[in-house]
Amino acid sequence: MTDARLPPLIQAMLDPAFYPHPVQAPIQLIQTHISYILLTGDYAYKVKKPLDFGFLNFTTLQQRQHFCQEELRMNQRGAPGLYLEVLPITQANGHFQLNGLPGSGDCVEYALKMRQFPQESLLSNLFARGELTSALMEELGRVVAAFHAQTETNDYIRSFGQPERIREAFDENYRQTQRYIGGPQTVQQYQETQAYTDRFFAERRDLFQQRLDQDRIRECHGDLHLRNICLWEGKLFLFDCIEFNEPFRFVDVMYDVSYAVMDLDACHRPDLGNAYLNTYLEETGDWEGLKVLPIYLNRQAYVRAKVTSFLLDDPTAAEDIKAEAFKTAAQYYRLAWEYTCPKQGQLLIMSGLSGSGKSTVARYLARQKGAIHIRSDAVRKHLAGIPLRERGGPQVYTPEMTAKTYQRLVQLGTELAQEGYTVILDAKFDRQDLRGMAIAQAQIRGIPLRILHCYAPTAILQERLQRRASSQTRAESVSSTQASWVVGDLVYAPDIADATADMLSKQQVHWQDFAESERPFVTAVDTSQDWPAQLKTLSVATQTVQSQENCE
């Protein structure tokens, strides 16, 4: 029996006879505040509600048709093959017909037809089951990087990156949450969070201009949290992007990235967010985006707090639901505030021959400490303008290119450490002058620095490099255009490093031991032994936001 409170069309769509294809009865209905979604088995149909919330307007049939077409167009980017077509629904003599033929009545509505995927495949549900892995989050970083690379930008889209335009949403959030001060949000949190964003918009205008100049304001997804990403048929889909509001999707790419990072901070798993973030940065080379990331992390957490707070004003909500909403909102207000708190930046310099385990140790520390991991292989290839997984030719390894690579590494490391990040610079750093450059720049800026010298017996180095080469060969045999591949539930990606076992002897000849002046900074790590145990005494402050007590 259908719910009589539902519109007649939705009641009709709950009848299996409505559809011209086999269905799985009973038809399932999912409601959001703006849509009806009907699950039929192989296909899902979305019908927009005729509402006007200010930030969206679906009140006319023409508007609903337009935004159905826009949703279809935009989701072809991140979820190709998932969104199929927009179909008219006609009515004659009280009878509704999907995709009715001419003469079947007047068009009264439009439905967006999609392939139906199991709800269990949502990343939010994978997380709930403990199945969201670092490897999968790294793959998400690659997928989102490729998605952003194909998104559009132009002068009109870039106009939304002006600080005045960006600030409008922040100021609106503060106005709409004043009544919750003294409730789920403390006076201190409100005042200090607002003061932080006020300072950011006043003092970092040059940063917003850099983002514009670098074409980082694009037609993005706009709502890229874990519930809008699914792993289905061995592929990640970014679906349900914002089609109804330009300011919500004409945004900095870091606005998109910040959603899932914030989600995972709030869910006690900042290590998964770190895997996602570091992979995205490596793929895009957009390490400067970290300078604006905190303000977008703050915004996403604050909006989540605000929306949850609205439930406190709902007269129909039960008291136990309101109590849970109060607790959840308080946790997100605190998280938003924590993103604004100053942090001590630090530099970790990896050093060692190829195959010594530098990247493995660096990746481990990044996940443990919430650090930014920057590999020289990625920096070098971004500077050379070649794809990360394309083997670099001799022109990529000239002394001039090596000098540029290390200068860029140290520049990024010191700039980001000054922003409060712990940064791991992952390169051989096999010469005293290269290490000296990093030490000098850190000392000038008052940045704490450690050098981690990774080493292992030569036979182990050779074996590791040979194993890496074998993996690279396998990757090339899978597909020359495929960045990664899935086997079962695991995601594999070829490494971007070019070093091979036959280069090792030359590296050993050119290695320069640590000078007496360098030794106070050095911690030696034997990666042929239990190296995680050796790192336990390493003095590196944790940079991740404190985990919250609850997660949606």
C-alpha distance (Angstrom), angle and dihedral (degrees) to the residues before:
residue distance angle dihedral
M1 . . .
T2 3.78 . .
D3 3.80 124.4 .
A4 3.81 108.9 -99.6
R5 3.80 89.1 -148.8
L6 3.80 90.2 67.9
P7 3.82 119.2 92.4
P8 3.84 113.5 -95.0
L9 3.81 91.8 -110.9
I10 3.81 93.0 55.3
Q11 3.80 90.0 46.9
A12 3.82 87.8 53.4
M13 3.82 91.6 48.5
L14 3.82 89.6 55.8
D15 3.82 88.0 63.9
P16 3.84 111.1 91.3
A17 3.82 88.7 -143.7
F18 3.81 89.3 67.7
Y19 3.79 92.2 74.8
P20 3.83 127.4 76.3
H21 3.82 91.5 -144.3
P22 3.81 136.6 56.0
V23 3.80 114.4 -76.8
Q24 3.79 138.2 -169.1
A25 3.79 107.1 -115.6
P26 2.90 132.8 -109.0
I27 3.79 97.7 46.7
Q28 3.80 109.3 -132.2
L29 3.80 120.6 -134.8
I30 3.80 122.8 -154.1
Q31 3.79 117.7 -173.7
T32 3.77 127.1 -160.6
H33 3.79 123.3 179.2
I34 3.82 89.7 -94.1
S35 3.83 107.1 26.6
Y36 3.79 148.7 40.0
I37 3.81 113.8 -138.4
L38 3.80 118.9 -166.6
L39 3.81 119.2 -162.1
T40 3.80 113.5 -153.9
G41 3.80 102.7 168.3
D42 3.80 107.8 -98.3
Y43 3.80 95.3 25.9
A44 3.79 139.2 37.2
Y45 3.81 124.4 -153.9
K46 3.80 124.4 -155.1
V47 3.80 122.2 -158.8
K48 3.80 119.2 -173.9
K49 3.80 118.9 -130.8
P50 3.85 115.4 -121.5
L51 3.80 94.5 -115.4
D52 3.80 138.7 135.1
F53 3.81 115.2 -150.0
G54 3.79 96.1 163.4
F55 3.79 92.9 -114.3
L56 3.83 87.6 60.5
N57 3.79 134.4 23.0
F58 3.81 120.8 -162.6
T59 3.80 96.9 154.5
T60 3.82 98.5 119.7
L61 3.79 129.1 57.4
Q62 3.79 89.4 -126.2
Q63 3.82 91.2 55.0
R64 3.80 92.2 48.5
Q65 3.82 90.8 50.4
H66 3.80 90.8 48.5
F67 3.79 94.3 50.1
C68 3.80 92.3 45.1
Q69 3.80 88.1 56.2
E70 3.80 90.6 45.8
E71 3.79 91.3 50.3
L72 3.81 89.7 50.4
R73 3.80 92.0 48.7
M74 3.77 97.0 46.4
N75 3.78 97.0 44.5
Q76 3.80 91.6 53.8
R77 3.82 84.6 77.7
G78 3.79 100.7 57.7
A79 3.81 100.9 18.9
P80 3.80 107.1 33.4
G81 3.80 112.1 -178.3
L82 3.79 92.8 16.2
Y83 3.81 96.5 85.4
L84 3.80 110.2 55.4
E85 3.82 115.7 173.1
V86 3.79 147.7 -37.8
L87 3.82 112.4 -107.5
P88 3.82 128.7 -164.7
I89 3.78 119.9 -129.3
T90 3.79 115.1 -148.1
Q91 3.80 131.5 -164.5
A92 3.81 130.9 -153.4
N93 3.79 126.9 165.1
G94 3.78 90.6 -8.0
H95 3.80 92.3 -54.4
F96 3.80 120.3 122.1
Q97 3.82 121.6 -150.2
L98 3.80 129.1 -169.7
N99 3.81 113.5 -130.5
G100 3.79 89.4 -6.5
L101 3.78 120.6 -159.0
P102 3.82 121.1 -117.0
G103 3.78 108.7 -71.2
S104 3.80 93.6 27.9
G105 3.79 91.7 111.1
D106 3.77 140.6 -85.8
C107 3.78 120.6 -35.5
V108 3.80 106.2 -110.1
E109 3.80 103.0 166.0
Y110 3.81 146.4 3.1
A111 3.79 127.6 -130.8
L112 3.79 128.1 -161.4
K113 3.81 109.8 -136.5
M114 3.80 118.0 -148.0
R115 3.78 138.4 169.8
Q116 3.77 108.7 -99.9
F117 3.78 118.1 -124.6
P118 3.82 126.7 -172.1
Q119 3.80 114.2 -91.9
E120 3.80 87.8 -133.0
S121 3.82 88.0 72.8
L122 3.82 94.1 65.7
L123 3.80 110.8 112.6
S124 3.79 88.9 -128.7
N125 3.81 88.9 59.3
L126 3.80 92.5 43.6
F127 3.80 86.9 54.4
A128 3.81 91.6 49.6
R129 3.83 89.5 53.9
G130 3.82 92.9 47.1
E131 3.81 92.0 -112.4
L132 3.80 100.0 116.4
T133 3.81 104.4 106.8
S134 3.79 135.6 -171.5
A135 3.82 89.3 -114.8
L136 3.79 90.6 55.8
M137 3.81 91.9 47.7
E138 3.80 89.5 50.5
E139 3.79 88.4 53.1
L140 3.81 88.8 50.0
G141 3.80 87.9 54.9
R142 3.80 89.8 55.3
V143 3.81 92.6 45.4
V144 3.81 94.4 49.5
A145 3.81 90.9 46.0
A146 3.82 90.2 53.6
F147 3.82 89.8 45.5
H148 3.80 93.0 53.3
A149 3.81 91.1 46.6
Q150 3.81 90.2 63.1
T151 3.81 97.6 42.5
E152 3.77 119.2 110.5
T153 3.77 128.4 -111.2
N154 3.79 132.5 176.9
D155 3.81 138.9 151.6
Y156 3.79 92.4 -76.2
I157 3.82 93.6 50.1
R158 3.80 91.0 45.0
S159 3.81 90.3 54.3
F160 3.81 87.3 72.5
G161 3.82 88.4 62.9
Q162 3.80 93.3 68.1
P163 3.81 108.7 115.7
E164 3.80 91.7 -123.0
R165 3.80 90.8 57.3
I166 3.81 93.4 45.7
R167 3.79 92.6 47.4
E168 3.82 93.4 56.8
A169 3.81 92.0 76.7
F170 3.81 92.4 48.1
D171 3.80 93.1 51.1
E172 3.80 90.5 47.2
N173 3.81 89.9 52.9
Y174 3.80 91.4 53.9
R175 3.81 92.8 48.3
Q176 3.79 91.8 49.8
T177 3.82 94.7 49.2
Q178 3.80 102.4 45.8
R179 3.80 90.7 99.9
Y180 3.81 90.4 59.8
I181 3.81 94.1 60.2
G182 3.76 107.7 115.8
G183 3.78 88.6 24.1
P184 3.80 121.2 65.9
Q185 3.82 90.0 -16.7
T186 3.79 125.2 56.2
V187 3.79 123.8 -135.6
Q188 3.82 89.7 -117.6
Q189 3.79 93.3 52.9
Y190 3.81 93.0 48.0
Q191 3.80 95.1 47.1
E192 3.79 96.7 42.9
T193 3.81 94.3 44.0
Q194 3.79 91.4 50.7
A195 3.81 92.1 44.7
Y196 3.81 89.9 52.8
T197 3.80 94.5 52.6
D198 3.82 91.1 43.4
R199 3.81 89.6 54.9
F200 3.79 92.6 44.4
F201 3.80 93.7 54.6
A202 3.81 92.1 43.1
E203 3.81 98.7 45.2
R204 3.83 105.0 30.6
R205 3.80 102.3 53.9
D206 3.80 89.3 123.1
L207 3.79 88.7 58.3
F208 3.80 92.7 54.1
Q209 3.81 88.7 49.4
Q210 3.80 90.7 52.1
R211 3.80 89.6 53.7
L212 3.80 89.1 52.5
D213 3.80 92.9 46.8
Q214 3.81 90.8 50.2
D215 3.84 92.0 51.6
R216 3.80 91.9 -118.6
I217 3.84 91.8 139.7
R218 3.79 103.7 86.7
E219 3.79 144.2 149.7
C220 3.79 92.8 -82.3
H221 3.79 133.9 174.9
G222 3.80 94.2 -95.6
D223 3.83 98.1 -159.8
L224 3.80 105.4 46.8
H225 3.80 101.7 156.0
L226 3.80 125.8 137.7
R227 3.81 93.8 -91.4
N228 3.81 90.5 60.3
I229 3.81 95.4 53.9
C230 3.79 125.0 73.2
L231 3.80 136.5 -177.1
W232 3.78 106.4 -141.4
E233 3.79 131.6 158.8
G234 3.81 89.6 -3.6
K235 3.79 94.4 -55.6
L236 3.80 136.7 99.8
F237 3.82 116.2 -125.9
L238 3.81 124.0 -163.3
F239 3.80 102.6 -155.7
D240 3.82 141.8 166.2
C241 3.80 96.4 40.2
I242 3.81 119.9 178.2
E243 3.80 109.7 -84.2
F244 3.80 100.3 158.7
N245 3.82 104.4 60.6
E246 3.80 126.9 44.3
P247 3.83 98.2 -159.3
F248 3.82 88.3 55.7
R249 3.81 94.1 56.7
F250 3.84 105.5 25.5
V251 3.79 90.3 78.9
D252 3.77 145.4 123.4
V253 3.80 112.1 -74.1
M254 3.81 86.9 -121.9
Y255 3.80 88.1 63.4
D256 3.81 87.1 63.2
V257 3.80 94.4 44.4
S258 3.80 93.3 48.3
Y259 3.83 94.3 65.1
A260 3.81 97.8 70.7
V261 3.82 93.2 35.2
M262 3.81 89.0 55.6
D263 3.81 91.7 44.4
L264 3.79 91.1 55.3
D265 3.80 94.4 44.2
A266 3.80 87.7 54.9
C267 3.81 91.4 46.7
H268 3.82 96.2 57.4
R269 3.85 92.8 -105.6
P270 3.81 109.3 101.0
D271 3.82 87.4 149.0
L272 3.82 89.8 69.7
G273 3.80 90.7 48.8
N274 3.80 88.5 49.7
A275 3.81 91.2 54.0
Y276 3.81 89.8 51.4
L277 3.79 95.8 44.4
N278 3.81 97.5 45.8
T279 3.81 92.2 47.9
Y280 3.80 92.1 49.2
L281 3.81 91.3 49.6
E282 3.80 92.6 48.4
E283 3.80 92.3 49.1
T284 3.81 94.5 48.6
G285 3.79 101.9 30.4
D286 3.81 86.8 -134.4
W287 3.80 97.0 137.3
E288 3.82 89.4 140.0
G289 3.80 86.4 66.6
L290 3.80 86.9 76.0
K291 3.79 87.7 74.7
V292 3.81 90.8 67.5
L293 3.80 97.4 31.9
P294 3.85 96.0 90.1
I295 3.78 93.7 59.0
Y296 3.81 91.4 51.1
L297 3.81 92.1 45.8
N298 3.78 86.5 52.1
R299 3.80 91.6 49.6
Q300 3.80 95.9 49.5
A301 3.81 92.3 49.2
Y302 3.80 91.9 46.0
V303 3.80 92.9 50.2
R304 3.80 90.3 49.9
A305 3.81 88.3 51.5
K306 3.80 92.2 47.1
V307 3.79 95.9 49.5
T308 3.81 90.6 47.3
S309 3.81 89.7 49.9
F310 3.79 91.2 57.0
L311 3.80 88.3 68.9
L312 3.82 88.1 66.4
D313 3.82 88.3 68.4
D314 3.81 95.0 49.7
P315 3.83 107.9 111.0
T316 3.82 90.7 -161.3
A317 3.83 95.3 56.1
A318 3.80 117.2 103.1
E319 3.79 118.6 -118.0
D320 3.81 93.9 -113.3
I321 3.80 90.0 53.2
K322 3.81 90.3 49.6
A323 3.79 91.0 49.5
E324 3.81 91.0 53.5
A325 3.82 90.6 45.8
F326 3.82 89.8 52.2
K327 3.80 91.2 52.7
T328 3.80 94.1 46.0
A329 3.81 93.8 46.2
A330 3.81 90.4 49.9
Q331 3.80 90.7 53.5
Y332 3.81 92.7 51.0
Y333 3.82 93.1 46.1
R334 3.80 87.4 53.5
L335 3.79 91.8 47.5
A336 3.82 90.7 51.0
W337 3.80 89.0 51.4
E338 3.82 93.4 47.1
Y339 3.81 90.0 57.0
T340 3.81 87.9 62.3
C341 3.81 95.8 51.8
P342 3.83 115.6 107.7
K343 3.81 117.1 -109.2
Q344 3.79 132.8 -163.1
G345 3.78 111.2 -110.8
Q346 3.80 120.9 -143.3
L347 3.80 140.3 -177.7
L348 3.78 126.3 -134.3
I349 3.80 114.6 -170.8
M350 3.80 116.6 -158.9
S351 3.79 115.3 -150.9
G352 3.78 132.5 -179.6
L353 3.78 146.2 90.4
S354 3.80 123.4 -66.1
G355 3.79 109.9 -77.2
S356 3.80 93.1 25.3
G357 3.79 91.7 116.9
K358 3.82 98.1 -106.4
S359 3.79 95.1 140.7
T360 3.80 93.7 43.3
V361 3.80 91.5 52.2
A362 3.81 91.8 42.3
R363 3.81 92.3 50.9
Y364 3.81 90.7 48.6
L365 3.81 91.8 51.0
A366 3.79 92.2 45.5
R367 3.80 91.0 56.6
Q368 3.81 92.5 43.8
K369 3.81 97.0 45.0
G370 3.81 103.0 28.8
A371 3.80 89.4 -115.7
I372 3.79 130.4 161.8
H373 3.80 109.5 -114.7
I374 3.83 115.0 -153.7
R375 3.81 117.7 -176.9
S376 3.79 121.7 -157.2
D377 3.83 89.8 -139.0
A378 3.81 90.0 62.9
V379 3.81 94.6 42.5
R380 3.81 91.6 49.2
K381 3.81 93.7 50.8
H382 3.80 94.0 45.1
L383 3.82 88.6 52.0
A384 3.81 90.2 48.8
G385 3.81 92.1 47.4
I386 3.80 95.2 -126.0
P387 3.84 128.6 128.8
L388 3.79 114.0 -90.0
R389 3.79 93.6 -119.9
E390 3.80 95.5 46.9
R391 3.78 113.4 100.4
G392 3.78 110.7 -113.3
G393 3.78 118.5 -120.8
P394 3.82 126.6 -139.4
Q395 3.81 91.4 -81.2
V396 3.81 89.3 64.1
Y397 3.81 92.5 56.8
T398 3.80 102.3 47.5
P399 3.83 118.5 129.4
E400 3.80 88.1 -109.4
M401 3.82 93.0 54.4
T402 3.81 90.9 45.4
A403 3.81 90.1 53.3
K404 3.83 90.9 49.5
T405 3.79 90.7 48.1
Y406 3.80 94.6 53.6
Q407 3.80 92.6 42.6
R408 3.80 89.4 53.2
L409 3.81 91.5 46.4
V410 3.78 93.2 52.4
Q411 3.81 92.2 42.9
L412 3.81 91.7 53.2
G413 3.78 92.6 43.3
T414 3.79 96.2 52.0
E415 3.82 94.9 41.2
L416 3.79 93.2 50.4
A417 3.81 93.3 42.8
Q418 3.79 87.4 55.0
E419 3.81 86.9 54.9
G420 3.82 88.7 57.9
Y421 3.80 101.4 -96.6
T422 3.79 127.4 132.3
V423 3.80 101.9 -129.2
I424 3.79 126.9 -163.0
L425 3.82 114.4 -157.2
D426 3.79 105.9 -157.7
A427 3.81 113.0 -160.8
K428 3.80 139.3 109.9
F429 3.83 92.5 -94.9
D430 3.78 83.2 -171.5
R431 3.82 97.0 157.6
Q432 3.77 130.4 69.9
D433 3.81 93.4 -131.9
L434 3.83 91.8 55.7
R435 3.78 92.9 48.6
G436 3.79 89.8 43.1
M437 3.80 91.3 55.1
A438 3.81 90.8 55.9
I439 3.81 93.2 44.9
A440 3.81 92.5 48.9
Q441 3.81 94.6 48.7
A442 3.79 91.7 47.4
Q443 3.81 92.4 49.6
I444 3.81 92.8 48.1
R445 3.83 89.3 54.8
G446 3.78 96.9 38.9
I447 3.81 93.3 -116.0
P448 3.84 118.3 155.4
L449 3.81 110.4 -121.2
R450 3.80 137.7 -169.1
I451 3.81 129.9 -178.7
L452 3.80 116.1 -145.7
H453 3.79 109.3 -158.1
C454 3.81 108.5 -160.3
Y455 3.80 117.9 -162.9
A456 3.82 141.4 163.0
P457 3.83 137.3 167.7
T458 3.81 114.5 -68.6
A459 3.81 93.0 -114.3
I460 3.80 90.2 57.9
L461 3.81 91.9 47.5
Q462 3.81 90.6 52.8
E463 3.80 93.0 47.1
R464 3.81 91.8 51.0
L465 3.79 92.9 49.4
Q466 3.80 91.9 48.2
R467 3.81 90.1 50.4
R468 3.80 90.2 50.6
A469 3.81 90.9 50.5
S470 3.79 89.9 51.1
S471 3.79 90.1 52.0
Q472 3.80 90.9 50.0
T473 3.80 90.9 51.8
R474 3.77 90.1 51.7
A475 3.79 90.6 50.7
E476 3.78 92.0 52.3
S477 3.79 90.7 50.1
V478 3.81 91.6 52.7
S479 3.79 95.0 56.1
S480 3.76 136.3 -35.9
T481 3.83 90.0 -142.1
Q482 3.80 100.1 39.5
A483 3.81 115.0 99.7
S484 3.79 93.2 -165.2
W485 3.77 142.1 -3.5
V486 3.79 137.1 -146.9
V487 3.80 126.5 -128.3
G488 3.78 111.5 -178.3
D489 3.80 106.7 -46.0
L490 3.82 95.0 -24.7
V491 3.79 127.4 95.5
Y492 3.79 119.5 -147.0
A493 3.79 127.5 -167.0
P494 3.80 128.1 -177.8
D495 3.77 115.3 -113.1
I496 3.79 118.5 -108.9
A497 3.83 96.0 -140.6
D498 3.82 117.1 111.4
A499 3.82 100.1 -163.9
T500 3.82 116.0 120.4
A501 3.80 133.8 -169.2
D502 3.82 93.0 -102.0
M503 3.83 89.8 63.0
L504 3.78 93.6 58.2
S505 3.81 99.4 85.2
K506 3.81 91.3 51.7
Q507 3.79 90.6 50.6
Q508 3.79 90.7 51.1
V509 3.81 91.3 53.0
H510 3.82 92.7 51.1
W511 3.81 96.5 42.9
Q512 3.82 113.1 119.5
D513 3.79 116.9 -152.5
F514 3.78 120.6 -128.9
A515 3.77 116.1 -80.9
E516 3.79 119.4 -128.3
S517 3.82 89.4 -105.4
E518 3.83 90.9 55.9
R519 3.78 98.5 48.7
P520 3.86 97.0 82.8
F521 3.82 87.7 63.4
V522 3.82 96.8 47.7
T523 3.80 129.0 100.9
A524 3.82 113.4 -178.4
V525 3.81 117.9 -142.1
D526 3.81 120.4 -167.3
T527 3.80 101.1 -153.4
S528 3.81 92.3 -170.6
Q529 3.81 87.3 69.6
D530 3.83 134.2 49.6
W531 3.79 94.2 -55.7
P532 3.86 97.7 171.9
A533 3.82 87.2 62.5
Q534 3.81 89.7 50.7
L535 3.82 89.8 55.3
K536 3.79 95.9 54.2
T537 3.79 92.5 89.5
L538 3.81 93.2 47.6
S539 3.79 109.0 121.5
V540 3.79 104.9 -133.4
A541 3.78 120.7 137.9
T542 3.78 117.3 -128.4
Q543 3.80 109.5 -110.4
T544 3.80 100.0 -170.3
V545 3.77 122.2 109.2
Q546 3.79 113.6 -102.6
S547 3.81 112.4 -91.1
Q548 3.77 116.7 -105.9
E549 3.79 125.5 -124.5
N550 3.78 95.2 -118.9
C551 3.78 141.3 25.3
E552 3.77 128.9 -155.8
